[in-house]
Amino acid sequence: MTTTQQFKRYEKKAMKVDSKVISGREPYISTLRHGDYTETFLTIHGEGSEDPLCMFDRMRERLQKLNSGIVRMEGVGLINTSGKAVSELRYCEDCRDCSLREPNHDGTRNCPVSGLYAHTISNAKLQPVWLGGQIVGTIYEDDFAHYCFLNNILPELNVLAEKQTEQVFNRFEAALKTVGMEFRDVIRTWFHLDNIFDWYDQFNDVRHRFFKERGIYDALVPASTGIGGANPAGVSIVGNLYAIKPKTDEMRIRAVPSPLQCPALEYGSSFSRAVEVDAPTYRKLFISGTASIAPEGHTIHLDDIDRQIELTLDVVLAIMESCGMEWNDVTDAIAYVRDKEDLPAFDRYCERTNLSAEPVVVIQNDVCREDLLFELELAAAKAKG
């Protein structure tokens, strides 16, 4: 493990958003300071077949240096025995009892994990969200809003995939209700669907019905990622979400269109291309899973991973530019690559364009269409002066 450190500082007017990139396999760290609060976003990249316990130790060592509460911590890209990427897993305080300890096909416990992600905040009171006797998320607040993350929401195992999807949405609602929120407060969702090609249309049908019944189309349609991924529970779907309930009209939340793509609603997917949170002291941008899709909604650059990545980044960067954001403002990102042999392709793009790959964890997952080879999601943040 290298001890060489490189620091990058970005200061614009009175804002302070620091990005620290440490060489080798040390964390990518982005810090957002606004008002009395400091939010820190840490991404640890895995080192090949590194034992997950070592990654947790590295993350724990970093977190111990922060006087902050943990809003969210997840493992990204665990590979299970079938070779599929497993959906994001919640952090386990005692790693020896964590599902990351499941053995590989050869009986070892040296499971490759692509990365760990943590989001912390200082000077904010954090409380757990309970559902069915289990902690399923975190709620906290600042001067302008209440914020809630729900993680690893699971359905029952032995029912059809469509019924499982209904259960996940109903459990979202039930958990939000316990903290005084409703689904209309949700700004961002993540769904990992096992065998996604077999039933993605049915998933969209269930989501559409739920949104229509709850009046979501008359409010804010959340940004979202719908991606392939198995899970240790063996269910068809795992859901996560982020919800914000403003305390004041000064907190504005809006859907952001893509300058280069049509709304996903036009081809039957119920999500916004991006959502911007505009608070008095900061702005955040959440960009949905984005892929090589033409303005009319069809896949382009078939069988060409490099051109699909190039178009995807053109779309993502155009959304960021439309909101006054730059790549330096990225706090965290995940790149999904369909085929294992194409995992190096994103690094090739970054080398060719001089774009930093440090904020991005690259993992192997099926994307929502069989002809899509690549998808990228990200979040960005910027303080106001």
Residue pairs with C-beta under 8 A, 6 or more apart in sequence:
1 24
1 25
1 26
2 23
2 24
2 26
4 22
4 23
4 24
5 20
5 22
5 23
5 26
6 21
6 22
6 23
7 20
7 21
8 18
8 19
8 20
8 21
8 328
9 18
9 19
10 17
10 18
10 19
10 328
10 329
12 382
12 385
13 385
14 383
14 384
14 385
15 382
15 383
15 384
15 385
16 31
16 33
16 383
17 30
17 31
17 32
17 33
17 328
17 329
17 381
17 382
17 383
18 29
18 30
18 31
18 33
19 28
19 29
19 30
19 31
19 328
20 28
20 29
20 30
20 31
21 28
21 29
21 356
21 358
22 28
22 29
25 44
25 45
25 46
25 47
26 44
27 42
27 43
27 44
27 58
27 59
27 62
28 42
28 43
28 45
28 358
28 359
29 40
29 41
29 42
29 43
29 62
30 40
30 41
30 330
30 331
30 332
30 359
30 381
31 38
31 39
31 40
31 41
32 38
32 39
32 40
32 41
32 282
32 331
32 381
32 382
32 383
33 39
33 383
34 279
34 281
34 282
34 383
34 384
35 142
35 143
35 281
36 123
36 143
37 121
37 122
37 123
37 124
37 142
38 68
38 121
38 122
38 123
39 71
39 119
39 120
39 121
39 122
39 381
40 66
40 68
40 118
40 119
40 120
40 121
41 117
41 118
41 119
41 331
41 332
41 379
41 381
42 59
42 62
42 63
42 116
42 117
42 118
42 119
42 120
43 115
43 116
43 117
43 332
43 358
43 359
43 361
44 55
44 58
44 59
44 62
44 115
44 116
44 117
45 114
45 115
45 361
46 55
46 77
46 112
46 113
46 114
46 115
46 116
48 112
49 110
49 112
50 110
50 112
50 113
51 109
51 110
51 111
52 75
52 78
52 95
52 98
52 100
52 101
52 111
52 113
53 95
53 96
53 101
55 75
55 113
55 116
56 91
56 95
56 98
56 100
56 116
58 116
59 73
59 116
59 118
62 118
63 70
63 118
63 120
66 120
66 122
67 122
68 120
68 121
68 122
69 120
69 121
69 122
69 124
69 125
69 126
69 140
70 91
70 118
70 119
70 120
70 126
70 138
71 119
71 120
71 121
71 126
71 138
71 140
71 147
71 149
72 117
72 118
72 119
72 138
72 149
72 151
73 90
73 91
73 116
73 117
73 118
73 119
74 88
74 89
74 90
74 91
74 116
74 117
74 151
75 88
75 89
75 91
75 100
75 113
75 115
75 116
76 88
76 113
76 114
76 115
76 116
76 117
76 334
76 361
76 363
77 85
77 86
77 112
77 113
77 114
77 115
77 361
77 363
77 364
77 365
78 85
78 86
78 89
78 100
78 111
78 112
78 113
78 114
79 85
79 86
79 111
79 112
79 113
79 364
80 86
80 102
80 230
80 232
81 102
81 104
81 105
82 230
84 194
84 228
84 229
84 230
84 365
84 366
85 114
85 228
85 229
85 230
85 336
85 363
85 364
85 365
86 229
86 230
86 231
86 232
87 192
87 229
87 230
87 231
87 238
88 151
88 152
88 190
88 192
88 238
88 240
89 98
89 99
89 100
89 152
89 232
90 151
90 152
91 116
91 118
92 98
92 99
92 100
95 101
99 232
100 111
100 113
101 109
101 111
102 109
102 111
102 232
103 109
103 111
104 110
104 111
114 361
114 362
114 363
115 361
115 363
117 332
117 361
119 331
119 332
121 140
121 142
124 140
124 141
124 142
125 140
125 141
126 138
126 139
126 140
127 138
127 139
127 140
128 135
128 137
128 138
128 139
129 135
129 136
129 137
129 138
129 139
129 148
129 150
129 175
129 178
129 179
130 136
130 175
130 178
131 171
131 174
131 175
131 178
136 150
136 151
136 152
136 153
136 171
136 175
137 148
137 149
137 150
137 151
137 175
138 148
138 149
139 146
139 147
139 148
139 149
139 179
140 146
140 147
141 147
141 247
143 247
143 281
144 246
144 247
144 248
144 250
144 251
144 279
144 280
144 281
145 244
145 245
145 246
145 247
145 248
145 251
145 279
146 179
146 180
146 181
146 244
146 245
146 247
147 242
147 243
147 244
148 176
148 179
148 181
148 185
148 241
148 242
148 243
148 244
148 245
149 240
149 241
149 242
150 172
150 175
150 176
150 239
150 240
150 241
150 243
151 240
152 238
152 240
153 168
153 171
153 172
153 175
153 238
153 239
153 240
153 241
154 168
154 171
154 231
154 233
154 235
154 238
155 163
155 164
155 165
155 167
155 168
155 171
155 235
155 236
155 237
156 163
156 164
156 167
156 235
157 233
157 234
157 235
159 167
161 193
161 198
161 199
161 202
161 203
161 236
161 237
162 199
162 202
162 203
162 205
162 206
164 235
164 236
164 237
165 202
165 203
165 206
165 207
165 236
165 237
166 206
166 210
168 191
168 237
168 238
168 239
169 183
169 206
169 207
169 210
169 239
171 239
172 183
172 186
172 239
172 241
173 182
173 183
176 182
176 183
176 185
176 186
176 243
180 245
181 243
181 245
182 214
183 210
183 214
183 216
183 243
184 214
184 215
184 216
184 219
184 220
185 243
185 244
185 245
186 220
186 222
186 241
186 242
186 243
187 220
187 222
187 223
187 242
187 243
187 244
187 253
187 275
187 277
187 286
188 222
188 223
188 224
188 241
188 242
188 275
188 286
189 222
189 223
189 224
189 225
189 239
189 240
189 241
189 242
189 271
190 224
190 225
190 227
190 239
190 240
190 241
191 203
191 224
191 225
191 226
191 227
191 237
191 238
191 239
191 240
192 227
192 228
192 229
192 231
192 237
192 238
193 199
193 200
193 203
193 226
193 227
193 228
193 229
193 236
193 237
194 228
194 229
194 230
194 231
194 235
194 236
194 237
195 228
195 236
196 226
196 227
196 228
196 229
196 366
196 368
197 228
197 366
197 370
199 236
200 226
200 368
201 268
203 226
203 237
204 268
204 269
204 270
207 270
208 268
208 270
210 216
211 217
211 221
211 270
216 222
216 270
217 270
220 253
220 254
220 255
220 272
220 275
221 255
221 265
221 270
221 271
221 272
222 241
222 271
222 272
222 275
223 255
223 271
223 272
223 273
223 274
223 275
223 286
223 287
223 288
224 270
224 271
224 272
224 288
224 289
225 288
225 289
225 334
225 375
225 377
226 269
226 271
226 289
226 368
227 289
227 336
227 365
227 366
227 367
227 368
227 375
228 365
228 366
228 367
228 368
229 238
229 365
229 366
231 238
242 286
244 251
244 253
244 277
246 253
250 279
250 280
251 277
251 278
251 279
251 280
252 277
252 278
253 275
253 276
253 277
253 278
254 275
254 276
254 278
255 272
255 273
255 274
255 275
256 272
256 273
256 274
256 275
256 276
256 285
256 319
256 322
256 323
257 263
257 273
258 273
258 274
258 290
258 315
258 318
258 319
259 318
259 319
259 322
260 295
260 314
260 315
260 318
261 273
261 290
261 293
261 294
261 295
261 297
261 315
262 295
262 296
262 297
263 272
263 273
264 270
264 271
264 272
264 273
264 288
265 271
266 297
267 297
269 368
271 288
272 288
273 287
273 288
273 290
273 319
274 285
274 286
274 287
274 288
274 319
274 323
275 285
275 286
276 283
276 284
276 285
276 286
276 323
277 283
277 284
277 285
277 286
279 384
280 384
281 383
281 384
282 381
282 382
282 383
282 384
283 323
283 324
283 325
283 381
283 382
283 384
284 379
284 380
284 381
284 382
285 319
285 320
285 323
285 325
285 329
285 379
285 380
285 381
286 379
287 316
287 319
287 320
287 376
287 377
287 378
287 379
287 380
288 377
289 336
289 367
289 368
289 375
289 376
289 377
290 312
290 315
290 316
290 319
290 375
290 376
290 377
291 299
291 308
291 312
291 367
291 368
291 369
291 372
291 374
291 375
291 376
292 299
292 300
292 301
292 307
292 308
292 309
292 311
292 312
292 372
292 373
292 374
293 299
293 300
293 372
294 300
299 369
299 371
299 372
300 311
301 307
301 308
301 311
302 371
303 371
303 373
304 373
305 337
305 339
305 342
305 345
305 373
305 374
306 345
306 348
306 349
308 372
308 373
308 374
309 345
309 346
309 349
309 374
310 349
312 374
312 375
312 376
313 349
313 353
313 355
313 376
316 376
316 378
317 327
320 326
320 327
320 329
320 380
324 382
325 380
325 382
327 355
327 356
329 380
329 381
329 382
330 359
330 378
330 379
330 380
331 359
331 379
331 380
331 381
332 359
332 378
332 379
333 359
333 360
333 361
333 376
333 377
333 378
333 379
334 360
334 361
334 362
334 363
334 376
334 377
334 378
335 346
335 360
335 361
335 362
335 363
335 374
335 375
335 376
336 363
336 364
336 365
336 367
336 374
336 375
336 376
336 377
337 343
337 345
337 346
337 362
337 363
337 364
337 365
337 373
337 374
338 364
338 365
338 366
338 367
338 372
338 373
338 374
339 364
339 373
340 364
342 373
342 374
343 362
343 364
345 374
346 357
346 360
346 362
346 374
347 357
347 362
349 355
350 356
350 357
359 378
360 376
360 378
365 375
367 373
367 374
367 375
368 375
